């Protein structure tokens, strides 16, 4: 027997079936039509090892904590756009109307000038270019070891302390069998750039390799992700690099340590000898005015360097008119042996003239390293544990909405949904047939 249903009745049954199915389907599945899956990615900046997830500009992350910073050096977070600017190759500067142009005589492969008080980078050239740092790496050595070796600590030097000093190293004259105060050795580091003094201080700190590992960790904690430490004294070694950005970070951090500032600003001092002390002089010509290089007014230090691979390098700071600037110059290509000082002078003059008249192109404030560049220091062995950390939260596979895992629970939920839909649909059809039967029956 064939049962004919009016079109209106059939449509009503179908609608009831659809309503029943949708009522029992979980929310995310019901919303599939409007769901979008996003994946957090990393932006790779040109010529930089500093990459990471791009923060939301609508709700920027808080500034990194800086409880150890004195009030004179406030911390200000950098915006993602300014960091992106520093990642670009070439010269980066944002001049306002009337601001002086950056010095044209710059020949260094990389340089940077920043406000040491705020951390704002006023201008830079190839800021993240990885280059050999020479003895400017001693600034990071001092940041790492100074806090654990008070000036009055005494140490009697052994032959083992002075082993493996690189040939051609600059020396201050440390001798085995002689007892030195840590303050003597630090003057040897900052004034004479003595690699012998660095070796002894490193042994006092727990050893050469342990100190290199600590320096690498210190660089990371400061947000200096271009630096790779192999030899704590800055001696040319395969794989040992830093950048104008990182060296400026180290210089700015050093200005917060009174011992660091006192040593790096010392022009002349006495160093212990055989029953007498001899004079040593700072090799930073901008500080001393030696070798025909005019001393720079208000110069604080910080550290100069020179090797066959690095060329001439310098990180320096100066104060003028209530402002403190830090500059880095790496490997000038023109101008001779002392060009590094003249180019630093030009950057300092420009920076003091441009303060308040340019918009920053970056910041020396720390920012996270990308997973690709935040690995262990050179020579470190992987520790136990999984090779990669698990993601912060569950992620949906392609084509599914967030929250769907595809496991057994989902299969049960789907079966329940279909059963519920079938039951409602069946009930609706039965009701419709009953009503149709009543309407078709002959009336009395």
C-alpha positions in Angstrom: 0.0 0.0 0.0 1.4 3.4 -0.9 0.9 6.3 1.5 0.8 9.7 0.0 1.8 12.7 2.2 1.0 16.2 1.3 4.1 18.4 0.5 3.5 20.5 3.6 3.6 17.4 5.9 6.8 16.1 4.3 8.6 19.4 4.7 7.5 19.6 8.3 9.0 16.1 8.9 12.3 17.0 7.3 12.5 20.2 9.3 12.0 18.3 12.5 14.8 15.9 11.6 17.2 18.7 10.9 16.3 20.5 14.2 16.8 17.2 16.1 20.2 16.6 14.6 21.5 20.1 15.2 20.2 20.1 18.8 22.5 17.2 19.6 25.6 18.2 17.6 28.4 19.7 19.7 28.9 23.4 19.4 32.2 23.5 17.5 30.9 21.1 14.9 27.8 23.1 14.4 30.0 26.2 13.9 32.2 24.6 11.3 30.9 26.9 8.6 32.4 30.0 10.3 35.5 28.4 12.0 39.1 29.5 11.1 42.2 27.8 12.3 45.3 30.0 13.0 48.8 28.8 13.7 51.4 30.9 15.6 54.4 31.4 13.4 57.8 33.2 13.5 58.8 36.2 11.3 62.3 35.8 10.0 64.1 39.1 9.9 66.8 39.8 7.2 70.3 39.2 8.5 69.2 38.6 12.1 69.2 35.8 14.6 66.4 37.5 16.5 63.1 36.1 15.4 60.1 35.1 17.3 56.3 35.1 17.4 54.9 38.4 16.5 53.0 39.9 19.5 49.5 41.3 19.1 49.6 45.0 18.6 46.2 45.3 20.2 47.4 43.9 23.4 51.3 44.2 23.5 53.2 42.1 26.0 54.5 43.7 29.1 58.1 45.0 29.3 60.7 42.6 30.6 61.3 43.0 34.4 64.2 45.2 35.3 64.2 45.3 39.0 68.0 45.3 39.1 68.2 48.5 37.0 68.8 51.8 38.8 66.3 54.7 38.3 68.8 56.5 36.0 68.5 53.7 33.4 64.7 53.1 33.1 63.6 50.1 31.0 61.2 50.7 28.1 59.8 47.9 25.9 60.5 48.0 22.2 57.7 47.6 19.8 57.7 44.8 17.2 58.0 47.3 14.4 61.2 48.8 15.8 62.8 45.4 16.2 61.8 44.5 12.7 63.6 47.7 11.5 66.8 46.6 13.2 66.6 43.2 11.5 67.0 44.8 8.1 70.4 45.2 6.5 71.9 48.6 5.7 71.5 51.9 7.6 68.4 52.3 9.7 67.4 55.8 10.9 64.1 57.7 11.3 64.9 61.4 11.1 62.3 64.1 12.0 62.2 67.4 10.3 65.4 69.3 11.1 67.4 66.4 12.4 71.0 66.0 11.3 71.8 63.3 8.8 73.9 60.3 10.0 77.7 60.7 9.5 78.7 60.1 5.9 82.3 59.1 6.8 81.2 55.7 8.3 83.0 52.8 6.8 82.5 50.2 9.5 80.9 47.0 8.5 78.5 47.3 11.4 77.7 50.2 13.9 75.0 51.3 16.3 74.2 54.3 18.5 71.7 54.2 21.3 70.4 56.1 24.3 71.8 54.3 27.3 69.1 55.7 29.6 66.1 54.5 27.7 67.6 51.7 25.5 66.3 53.4 22.3 68.4 52.7 19.2 68.8 56.1 17.4 70.5 54.7 14.3 72.3 51.5 13.2 74.0 49.9 10.3 73.8 46.1 9.9 73.0 45.9 13.6 72.8 42.1 13.8 75.6 41.2 11.4 77.6 38.4 13.1 81.3 39.4 13.3 84.4 38.5 15.4 84.3 40.8 18.5 87.9 40.8 19.6 88.5 42.1 23.1 85.1 43.9 23.2 83.8 40.5 24.3 85.6 41.2 27.6 82.7 43.5 28.5 80.5 40.4 28.6 83.2 38.6 30.6 83.2 41.3 33.2 79.4 41.4 33.4 79.4 37.6 34.1 82.4 37.3 36.5 82.6 40.7 38.3 79.6 40.0 40.6 81.1 36.8 42.0 84.7 38.0 42.5 84.9 41.0 45.0 87.8 43.4 44.5 89.6 42.3 47.7 89.7 38.6 46.9 93.3 37.4 46.6 94.7 34.6 44.4 98.1 33.1 43.9 98.6 32.4 40.3 99.8 28.9 39.1 101.3 27.8 35.8 98.0 26.0 35.0 96.1 29.3 35.3 98.2 30.8 32.5 98.1 27.7 30.2 96.7 27.9 26.7 96.9 31.7 26.3 96.7 32.3 22.5 99.9 33.4 20.7 100.1 37.1 20.1 97.6 37.9 22.9 97.8 41.2 24.7 99.2 40.8 28.2 99.4 42.9 31.3 102.3 40.8 32.9 100.7 38.3 35.3 103.3 35.9 36.7 102.9 32.4 38.2 103.7 32.3 41.9 102.6 35.9 42.5 99.5 36.8 44.6 97.1 39.4 43.1 93.9 41.0 44.3 91.0 40.6 42.0 90.9 44.4 41.6 94.5 44.3 40.2 93.5 41.7 37.6 90.4 43.6 36.6 92.5 46.7 35.9 94.7 44.5 33.8 91.6 43.4 31.9 90.1 46.8 31.3 93.2 48.9 30.8 95.7 46.6 29.1 93.2 44.1 27.7 95.3 41.4 29.3 94.3 37.9 28.2 96.6 36.6 31.0 94.4 38.4 33.6 91.3 37.0 31.9 92.6 33.5 32.2 93.4 33.8 35.9 90.0 35.4 36.7 88.3 32.6 34.7 90.1 30.0 36.7 89.1 31.7 39.9 85.5 31.6 38.6 85.5 27.8 38.1 87.4 27.3 34.9 87.8 28.4 31.3 85.0 26.4 29.8 82.6 26.9 32.7 83.1 30.7 32.3 82.4 30.5 28.6 79.1 28.7 29.3 78.2 31.3 31.9 78.9 34.1 29.5 76.7 32.5 26.9 73.8 32.2 29.4 74.4 35.9 30.5 74.2 37.0 26.9 70.9 35.2 26.4 69.5 36.7 29.6 70.3 40.2 28.3 68.6 39.4 24.9 71.9 39.3 23.0 71.2 36.4 20.7 73.9 37.0 18.0 76.8 36.2 20.4 78.5 32.8 20.4 81.2 32.5 23.1 84.2 30.2 22.6 87.1 32.0 24.2 86.1 34.4 27.1 89.0 36.8 26.3 87.8 37.5 22.8 90.7 35.8 21.1 89.9 34.8 17.5 88.3 31.3 17.5 86.2 29.5 14.9 82.5 30.2 15.5 83.1 33.1 18.0 81.0 36.0 16.9 78.9 38.9 18.3 77.2 42.0 16.7 77.0 45.7 17.1 73.6 45.3 18.7 74.9 42.7 21.3 78.0 44.7 22.2 75.8 47.8 22.8 73.6 45.6 25.1 76.7 44.6 27.0 78.0 48.1 27.3 74.6 49.5 28.5 74.4 46.7 31.1 77.9 47.5 32.3 76.9 51.1 33.0 74.6 49.7 35.8 77.6 48.2 37.7 79.7 50.6 39.6 82.8 48.4 39.6 82.5 48.0 35.8 82.2 51.7 35.3 85.1 52.5 37.6 87.5 50.0 35.9 86.5 50.9 32.3 86.8 54.7 33.0 90.3 54.4 34.6 93.0 56.0 32.4 96.1 54.9 34.3 96.8 52.6 37.2 99.6 50.7 39.0 100.0 47.0 38.4 102.0 44.7 40.9 105.5 43.7 39.8 108.5 42.1 41.4 108.6 44.1 44.6 107.4 47.2 42.8 104.4 48.4 40.7 104.6 49.6 37.2 102.1 51.9 35.4 99.6 50.7 32.9 97.5 52.9 30.6 94.1 52.3 29.1 94.4 51.4 25.4 91.1 53.1 24.6 92.5 56.2 22.7 89.1 58.1 23.0 89.6 58.0 26.8 93.4 58.7 26.9 93.9 60.9 23.9 97.0 58.9 23.0 98.6 58.3 19.5 97.2 61.5 18.1 93.5 60.6 18.8 91.8 63.4 20.6 90.2 62.4 23.9 86.4 62.6 23.7 84.7 64.9 26.3 82.6 63.0 28.8 83.8 59.6 27.7 83.1 56.8 30.2 84.9 53.8 28.5 84.0 51.0 27.7 86.2 48.5 25.8 88.2 48.4 22.6 89.6 45.5 20.7 91.7 44.4 17.7 92.6 41.1 16.1 93.6 40.0 12.6 90.1 38.5 12.0 88.0 41.1 13.8 89.9 44.2 12.7 89.3 47.1 15.1 86.2 47.0 17.3 85.0 49.4 20.0 82.0 49.8 22.4 82.1 53.2 24.1 79.8 55.4 26.2 79.8 59.1 26.9 77.7 61.6 28.9 76.7 65.1 27.8 73.8 67.4 28.7 72.1 64.9 31.0 72.2 62.2 28.3 74.3 59.0 28.1 74.9 57.4 24.7 76.5 54.0 23.9 78.0 53.3 20.5 79.5 50.3 18.8 81.8 50.3 15.8 83.0 47.1 14.2 85.7 46.7 11.6 86.1 50.0 9.7 87.1 49.4 6.1 88.8 52.8 5.6 90.9 55.3 7.5 93.7 53.2 9.0 94.5 51.8 12.4 92.6 54.4 14.5 89.5 54.9 12.3 87.4 53.0 14.8 87.9 55.9 17.3 87.1 58.6 14.7 84.0 56.8 13.5 82.8 56.4 17.1 83.4 60.1 17.7 81.3 60.9 14.7 78.5 58.7 16.0 78.6 60.2 19.5 78.5 63.8 18.1 75.6 62.8 15.8 73.8 61.1 18.6 74.0 64.0 21.0 72.8 66.3 18.3 70.0 64.0 17.2 68.6 63.2 20.7 64.9 64.1 20.7 64.9 64.7 17.0 64.7 61.2 15.7 62.3 58.3 16.3 64.0 55.1 17.5 64.6 52.3 15.1 64.8 49.6 17.8 65.6 49.0 21.5 68.3 47.3 23.5 65.7 45.8 25.7 65.6 42.0 25.7 63.3 40.1 23.4 62.8 36.3 23.1 64.9 34.3 20.8 63.3 32.2 18.1 63.3 28.4 18.6 65.8 28.1 15.7 68.4 30.3 17.4 67.9 29.7 21.1 69.9 26.5 21.2 72.7 25.6 23.7 76.1 27.4 23.5 78.9 26.1 21.3 80.2 22.8 22.6 77.3 22.1 24.9 75.9 18.6 25.1 72.2 18.0 24.9 70.7 17.2 28.3 68.2 14.4 29.1 64.5 14.8 28.2 62.4 15.2 25.1 63.9 16.7 22.1 61.3 19.4 21.9 58.9 20.9 24.3 55.2 20.1 23.8 53.0 22.9 22.4 51.4 25.3 24.9 47.9 24.0 24.1 46.1 21.5 21.9 46.1 22.2 18.2 43.5 21.1 15.8 44.6 19.1 12.7 43.9 20.6 9.3 40.3 20.6 8.4 39.0 20.3 11.9 37.8 22.8 14.4 39.6 23.6 17.6 38.7 21.1 20.3 38.2 18.1 17.9 40.7 15.4 18.6 39.4 12.6 16.5 39.6 10.1 19.4 37.1 7.4 20.7 35.1 10.0 22.6 34.4 11.8 19.4 33.1 8.6 17.7 30.7 8.0 20.6 29.5 11.5 20.5 28.9 11.2 16.7 27.0 7.9 17.2 24.8 9.5 19.9 24.1 12.4 17.6 23.0 10.2 14.8 20.8 8.1 17.1 19.1 11.1 18.5 18.5 12.5 15.1 17.0 9.2 13.9 14.7 9.0 16.9 13.4 12.5 16.5 12.9 12.0 12.8 11.1 8.7 13.3 8.8 10.2 15.9 8.0 13.1 13.6 7.1 10.7 10.7 4.9 8.7 13.0 3.1 11.8 14.2 2.6 13.0 10.7 1.2 9.6 9.6 -1.2 9.6 12.5 -2.5 13.0 11.7 -2.8 12.2 8.0 -4.8 9.0 8.9 -7.2 11.0 11.0 -7.8 13.5 8.2 -8.3 10.7 5.7 -10.9 8.8 7.8 -14.6 9.2 6.8 -16.5 11.6 9.0 -19.7 10.5 10.7 
